């Protein structure tokens, strides 16, 4: 068996892992990073890469003001009463410090302008601009051999950051984005959004000669005298003098754990298949406590698409900001009824997860996204350019009644639902669910070039449908303290063991979901873990 002796072992190469590794380097520790997959980047590489950091130094440089008191009120609203106050406070106090330290270490960051706190901009303490930060784009070739081994999600346009999308009119304005610029970025192998976030940290780790062991499946934690002192797996034993940090992600790809902790029908994994709850399992083996948010709002809605080569089967395509909010589309349940404001995907999530005691079922599952030829001619679908042929796997029919028959709905009911929706859409209103009433939906998730950013009739054949699926970030994880130390079921820290990112329970935010919190909590508690271990 191969032996490796270091100070700090980091399991996982998503944002949380690479941040914990760099924070260890910054404190003089000898660091080794292990990754289960042959590819690196984890769930982060499929994200938009936003980081939510109240009162950050980039805001101040841009002349924007913020206070932690305001951010505290906003996070109190987000949590729904489910957060643990010491963890929320640790996030608020440390996130801005960690951001500045990482920037000073060479991680290029920039302010993501024009994006208010969402999806609750009217909540007390919310900010209209400045709390969102993103990594600066980076060339894939700057990452050497790792450049071609970086995970890529199926959602984002290559080389396009969230800030770019906003500057070009929003995700719904894809048909007016500068095609020559897009092609130049593809040809230049530019990384943006989530891949750029991982890439920026990775470049710093490479400069520090940190070993990254891809294809290393951690099998068990090494424990001596009640203290975690390393990890073993794939024929290698790594001793960690200062500790091990689990940044292995959640359990979204583990059907057994999903059923145990989520319990939702129509669940689909939104992340790479290698994310299977390894950190949760290894921690539980040595007595780690777990914590679950009772009302998980960190959920996405989308549909299944054929997996890109060389993968097989299907993968999840997130449509909350990339389709459901665009004109000429609606969502209906199996009674052919609309049940939510489709322009705000958290409203869709709430509708899909609702349980009716009378029916004793989720009354809005299964659900379908419906759209027409106008939609395909104007908008990107599953990352295909506007106007591309309708994929063969999309269910389509020349009439609404025939489409209803194909997906098992009542034809007359569907015709009535669409007629009512069309009548309101023609007037630019939705009296049933208020679609398009949110400023965020109109400005960021809609089409600014349409008569209404979020409303448009379904009137031109063919009429199409895809089955809506639910997926999300794990509701449960390892229970940690403000230093990211994993807690034992007996209520004490497990010495030498830390967790951050989705491997740790979302105790700082509770039930709430604010874009950028998931990634930034990984960076923040990875930084806190390294700080504690080094001390």
N, C-alpha and C positions, 0 to 999 in steps of 0.2 A: 504494500500500500504506500502511495506517495505521501510524504509529509511536508507540510508548509507551516511556518511559524510567523505570525504577524501580530499586530496589536488589535486590529479592528477588522472584523469580517462583515461585509454587507451582502445580504442575500436579495438580489433583485436589481434590475437596471432601468426601472421606470424613474420618473422624476424624484420620487422619495429616495430610491436607492442611490442614484448618482449624487444627489445632494448630501446624503449622509456620508458618502465616501469622500466627497470633496471637503466637507466640514471636518472630517477626520484628518485629511491631509493638511488642512489649514492649521490644525492643532498639533502637528508634528508626529502623528501616529503613522505607523506602517500599515497600509490598508490593502486588503484583497477584496475583490468583488466577484461574486459567483452568480451565475444566471442559468436557470434550468433550460431555457430554450437555446437553440443554436443562433437565434436572432436576439437582438437587444432592443430595449426601449419599452417593453411591456405595454400596459394599457395607455400610457402617456402618448405613445406614438400615434394613436388614433384620435387624439383629442385636438381641440382648437388651441390648446396650450395657454389659456388665460390663467393668470394668478391674481387672486383677490387680496390686496394688501392695503388696509386702511392707513391713512396718514404716512404714506411712504415718501422716501426722499425724492423720487421723480416728480411727485405732485408738487412738492415745495419748489423744485427747480422750474416747474412750469407755471408757477404763480397761483396754484390751486391750494385751497385750504381744507383741512379736515381735522377732526378730533377723535380720540379714542372713545370719548363719552358718546358721541354720535354712533360710532361703529358698534359700541357695546349695546346701545338701544336697538340697533338694527339686528344684531345677532340674537338678542333676546327675543325679538319678534320671530326671526327665522326658526329658532329652536323649538318653538311650540311648547316650551316647558320641559323638553326632554334632554337638554344638554347638561353637562356637569360644569358648574360655574368656574372651578379652578382651571379646567381645560380650556374653556373659552377665553379666560383671562390670559393664559399662557400663549394662546394663539395671537391674541391682540397685541400683547407686549413684545413677543419675540419675532413675529412675522416681518415687521419692517426692519428690524435689526439684521435678521438673517438675509433679507433681500439685499441690503447695502453691503454686507460682508461678502456675499457671493459676487456681487458686482465688482467689488474691490479686488476679488480673486481672479477676475477675468471673464465672468459670465456676462455676456452683453445683453442688457435688458432695455426695454423702452416702454413708455407709457402707451396704453391702448386707449386712445381718445375717442370721445363720442359714444361711450357705452355706459349707460347708467346702471346702478345696482338692479339686478333683475333676478327673479321675476316679480319683484315687489317694490317698484320704485316709489310707491306712495307710502311705504311703511316708515314709521318713526326712525330717524337716524340715517335714512338712506342718503346716498350721494348721487348727484346727477352725472359726475364725471371724475375720473382720476384714480379710482381705487383698483382698476384693472391694469395689469402689467403683462407684457409678453416678451419672450426671448426674441432677440434680433435674428433674422434669417442667417443661415450659415451654409457654405458650400459642402455638399456631400463629400467631395474629394478631399476636403480639409480633415476628414476623419480617417484617412488612410484605409486599411482593409476593413475597418468597422463600418465605413460608409455604406457598403453594399449589404451589410448585415443588420441594418437598422429597420425595425418593424415599420410598416406603413399601413395606416388604416384605409378603409374604403370610403371614408366620408369626404375628406378634404381634397381640394385641387392642389396639385403638386406646386410647391413654391409659393403658395398664397397664405399669408397670415390672416388672423382674424381682423387685425387693423387694416390690412389691404382691402378685405371684403367690405368693411364698413366705409372706407374711403371711396370705394367704387360703387356705392349705393346700397350695399347689403347683400346677403346671400341670395335674396330673391331677384336681384338685378343681374344675374349671371349672363343673361343674353346681351348686356351692354358692357361687360368687362372688356378691357383691351386685349384682344386676341394675340396681337404681336408680342405684347409683354408676357402673356401667359406662355406662349411658345418659347420665348427666350429663356424663361425661368425653367421650363422643362428641359430644354436643351442644355442649359448650364448646370443642371442637377442641383438646383437650389432647394434647401430644406427650410420650411417655415412651420408655424404652428407647433403642435406637439413634438414632431421630429426635431425641430430646431431647438426646443427646450432641452431635450435629451442631448442633442448634439453639442450644445454650448457647454454643458457640464462635462460631457465625454471628452471634448477637446482639452479641457483643463486637467482631467485625470490622465490623459495620454501624455501631456507635458510633464506630469509628475511621475511617470513610469509606473502607474498603479496597474497591477495585473488584473485582467478581467477574464475569468474562466467561464466561457460560454459552454453550454451543454453539460453543466454541472448540476446534477439533481441532488439537492440536499435531502438526506434521508433521516438524519437524527441530529439532535443537539448533544454536544459533549458536556457532561456535568461532573464536576469534582468538588466535593465538600459543600454541596448545595449551590455552587456557582457555575453558571454557564461559561465554559472556557473554550468553545470551538464548535465546529460542525463537521460532519462526516457524510460522504456520499461520492458516488461515481469513482470508487477506488482511491479516493483522496481524503486525508484527514488534515484539517486545518485548525491549528491552535490559535486562539485569539486571547491575548493577554488582557486586553481592555474590555472585550465583550463582542457580542454578535447582535446585529440589528436586522430584524426581519422586515424587509420591504418587498415581500413576495406578491403583493397584491391581494385581492379578495379571493372568493371561491366561485366566481361566476361561471367557470367552466366545469364545475363539479356538480353533476345532477343531484347526487345524494345530499350534499350540503345545501344546495339551492332549495330542495324540497324541505329540508329540515329548518332552515332559517327564513326563507322567503314565502314558500307555500302558495305561490301564485300560478294559476294556469296560464298557458301561452308564454311562459318565460323563455327568453332566448339570450344566450351569452353574447354580450356586446364587445368582449375583449378577445385577445389572442387565446387560443385553446389551451395554452400551457398554464394559464392562471387557474389553479385548481384548489386553492386553499392550503397549500403546503405549510405556510407559516402558522396557520390556525391549528393544523394537525400536530406539527412538531411542538408547538407551545403547549397544547393540551396534554401531550404525552408526559410533560414534566410538571403538570399541575397549574398551568396558566388559567386565569379566569377569562371568561368571554363576556361580552356586553352586546346587546342588540337594541337598536332604536325601534320602538314599537310601531312607529308610523314612518316608513321609509319613503321619502319624497325624492330621493336621489335616483329617479327612474327616467328612462328614456322610452320613446315610442318609435317604432319603425316597422320594417318588413324584411323578409328574407330575400336575399339575392344569391345567384350562383357565385360560389367562392372563386376569386381570381386564381389563375394558375400560379404555382403548381398545387395549390390546395384543392381539396375535393369537397363536395357537399355544398352546404349553404352557409352564409354568414349574415349577420345582422347589419342592416343599413339604417342609421338613425335619420328619421324624417321630421323630427320635431321642429328644427330650424331650417330644414332643407326639403320642404315639400308640403307638410300639413298646413303651414301658414300662408301658402301662396293662393292666389285666386284660382277659380275653376276647380276646386276640390272640396270634398266634405268627408266626414267620418260618420258611419252609421253602425248600429248594432244589428243583431240577428232578427230584430223586428222592423228593420229598415228605418229606424228613427235616429235622428241626430241627438246627441246627449251632452255636448260640451262646446266650448269655444276652441275650435281647432287651431286658432292663431297663437295660442299659448299652450305649449305642450304639457305644462304641469296641470292644466285643467283637463287635458285628455287623460293624463295619468290618474287623476282623481276619479274621473268617470269610469275608467277601466277597472280600477281596484275596488270600487264601491261594492258592498255586499248587501243584497236585499234579503231581509229576514223572511218576508212573505214568500218569495220565490225560492229562497234558500240557495241562492247562487249569485254569481257576479252577473248582474242583468245586462251588462254591456260587453260581455265576452261570449262568443267571438265578435270581433269588430272588423270593419272593412274601410279602407281608404278608397274613395271613388273620385275619378277625374275624367276629363274628356279630351278631345283632340286639341282644343285651345290650350290646354295645359301643356301638352307635349310640344306644341309648336313654339311655346314661349319660354319654358323653363327646363332647367337641367333635371334629369330624373336618374337616380342611382349613379350619379357622376357622369352620365352621358350628356353631351352638349345639347342645348336647345335645338329642336327640330330633328334630332336623330330618330331613326325608326323605332317604333314601339317594340320592346323585347318580346320574344315569343312566350316567355314565362308569365307575362302579364295577362290576366283574364280580360277579354274584351268582347264586345258585342255591338251590333248596329243600333240597338234600342235599349232603353233602360229596362224594359220588361224582360228582354232576352238576357241581359246581364244579370238581372235578379234571379232568373231561373238557374243560371250557371253557378251562382254562389249560394243558392238555397234561401233566397229571400222572397217575400211576397211582392209580386210585380206591381200591383196596384198601390201598395203601401209605399214602395220606393218611388214610384212616379209622383205620388202626392208629396212626399218629403222633398224631392228635388224641385217640384213646382213651387212649393212654399219658399224654399231657400232662394230660388232664382228670382222670385218676385221681390224679395227683400234686397238681394244682391244688386238688382237693377237700379234700386233706389240708393244703394250704398249703405245699407243698414242690415242688421241681424237682430230682430226684436226677440228672438228665442234665446240666444246665448251670448249676444254682445260681441260676436266675432269682430276683431279689428278695433276694439275700443281701447286696447292697451297701446300706449305710446311706443313701448319697446317693440311690440308686434308690428306696428306700422313702420317704424323707422329702421329696424334691424332685421326682422324676420319676414318682411313683406317685400312687395315689388313697388318701388317708388315711382316707377314709370307707368303703372296701371291706373285706371280711373279710380280704383280704391286699392290700397296696397294688399289687402287680405280678402277681398270679396270679388267674385266673378261668377257668372252663371255657368252651369253645366248644360250645354245646349248643342254641342257639335259632336257627331259620331266620328270615330267609335267611342263608346263609353267603356271605361276601364276600371279594374278593381285589383287591389292587392290586400292580402290578409294582414291586419295590424298585429304586431307582436310587442310584448313588453320585455324590457331588459333594464339592467341598472347596475348601480354600485352596491356592493354587499351591505346589507343592513346590520350585520354582526361582524365582530372582529375581536382581537385580543384587547383586553382592558389594560390601559396604560395610565401613567400618572403624568404630571406636567413636565417631567424630565424624559418622557417617552419610555420609562421603565415598565416592562410587562409585570402585571400584578398576579400574585399567586391566589388561588381560590381561598386561601386562609387570610387574605387581606394584607399581605406584605409584598414588597418588590422581590422579583426573582433576580438575584444578583447576576450581573453580566448579560442580561437579556433585555433588548429594546425592540420596539416595533414602531413603524411609521407608515404613512400612506394608507392604502386600503386594507393592509394587513392588521392595522389597528382600528378599533371601534371608533365611529365618528362622534365621540363624546363632546367635542368642542362645538359642534353645530346641531346636534340632536336631529330633529325631524326635518330641519330646513335644507333647502338646496339653493345655493347661490353659485352661479358659474364662477370658477376660479378658486373656490374654497377647497375642493378636493385635492387639486394639485398643490396649492400653497400649504395646506396642512401637512402634506408629505414633505415639502421642503423645510417647513418650520420645525416639525418634530424630528426630522432627520438631523437638523442642525442642533437642536436641543439634546438629542441622544449623544451625538459626538462630543458636545461640550461637557456633558456629565461624565461620559466615559473617560475623556482625557483628563478630567480633574481628579 
